[in-house]
């Protein structure tokens, strides 16, 4: 268990740590799915004796199973069919690191729990920890010295005491700590280039997944201007390039459509040229940026789960890992 301290003015950048709850700057690659057709197995006509043999029963049962499987496959959405074919071998942690259908369902379950949760109303008079049978939420981030993570508060107090005893100016461990390294490594590198002491904390390992990210070339070139990427990084990471994307809101999987919803009863779609038209390999891109961050003196703490954050306006901020 470790705690680190940093100034409260640039205390903490929290990016998504749990891959089930995504908020990506990059979006998963748009996969053009082939047309899926399924049909029940057809058994050629056969003559049977009046007494049904075990072979007859097995053949009939297999046909019924095939019909059910075909029906179930046709009932699946295109999104489900695509995600069920995603390889599980290259899944990672971090933002958007898991792209399987099961992970999508877990994210939906988490979102449903959040939607159905009950709000806790604080009583400013009685300060009770339970109101109407609802317990107060855990103090994960706190600026109240009487609450929050004990280890993080102790880190700040010890660091301040050492500086006072030595008669020196208070020195904290880092200027900025970024929690979540899959996308955070890009921000961390930009800040490190500008002279800040930066640490990246990641619950798993900082690595990209197998499935492509989609991004526009203009966005990639902005990262080059910031010094986060080089043209060589782009050349190595770009795996596919296409004119643009098709975007739409439809109630059926019919492509292409013409006209508006009121004209076709299905919906509307449009082509967006040069937008999210590059497919990049996250594993290559993230590894290059990660190595650049380390080369210029950045610090990475992998396999480190965040347990709490405290913020003091006078001293700074500290996190417990």
Residue, then its C-alpha position, 0 to 999 in steps of 0.5 A: x500500500x503506497x500513497x503519493x502527494x501532489x499539489x491540489x491546484x493540478x491535483x488529479x486527472x481521473x480517466x476511466x479505470x473500469x473498462x466496463x464504463x467507457x468514455x473514449x476519445x476514440x471509438x471502436x472501429x466500424x466493422x462492415x459486417x457481411x450479410x448473415x444468413x441462417x437456415x434450418x438443416x433440411x433432412x431428405x425424406x426417409x421411409x420409416x417403419x411404424x415403430x420409431x427407431x432411436x435414429x429417427x428421434x435423434x434426427x428429428x431432435x437435431x433438426x429442431x435444435x438447428x431450427x432454434x439456433x437459426x432463429x436465435x441467430x437471426x434475432x440477434x442485432x448486427x452489433x451483437x453478431x459483430x461483438x460476438x466474433x471479437x477475439x477475446x485473446x487481445x482484450x485489455x483493461x482501461x478505457x475501451x479495452x474490452x470489446x466483447x458482447x459479454x463486456x457490453x452486457x456487463x456495462x449495461x448492468x452497471x449502468x442499470x444499477x446506477x439508474x436505479x440507485x437511490x440518492x442520499x440526502x445529507x441532513x446538515x443538522x443531524x449529520x446522520x450516516x443513514x437517512x431513510x434507510x439509505x447509507x451514505x456513499x463511501x468517501x472516495x474523494x474527500x477534502x474533509x480531514x475528518x473523513x476520507x482515506x486515512x493513509x492519504x491524509x497521513x501521507x500529507x501530514x507526514x510530508x508537511x511535518x518533514x518539511x517543517x522540521x527541516x525548515x524547507x519548502x514543502x516538496x510533493x512527489x508529483x505535479x500531476x497524477x493521472x489515473x487510468x493509462x490507456x488514454x491517460x498516457x497521451x495526456x501524461x506525455x503532453x504534460x511531461x513535455x511541458x515540464x511537469x512531473x507526471x505519474x500515471x497510475x493504472x489498475x492493469x497494464x498500459x497496453x492497447x487492445x487488438x480491435x482498431x480505434x477509429x480517429x481522423x487524420x486531423x486529430x492525429x496531426x494535432x498530437x504530432x504538433x503537441x509532440x505526443x506522436x511522430x509521423x513515424x508513429x502514425x505510419x506504424x499505427x494506421x492499418x486501414x483508411x477509408x473515405x468516411x463513415x456512414x452515420x444514421x438513426x434507423x429502426x431497422x437494419x436496412x442499408x442504404x436508405x434514401x430520404x427521411x424517416x417520414x418518407x421511408x419509415x425506417x430512418x435517416x443516414x448520411x456520409x461524413x467524409x474524412x471523419x473517423x476514417x482511419x483505423x489505428x492499432x492501439x497496441x502499436x500506438x500506446x506502446x510507442x507513446x508509453x515508451x516516449x513518456x518513460x524516456x523523458x522521465x515520466x513515471x508509470x505505476x501499473x497493477x496499482x488500484x486506486x483506493x482513495x483521494x484526499x485534497x487539502x487546499x493548504x498542502x496538496x492532494x494525495x492518493x492511496x494505492 
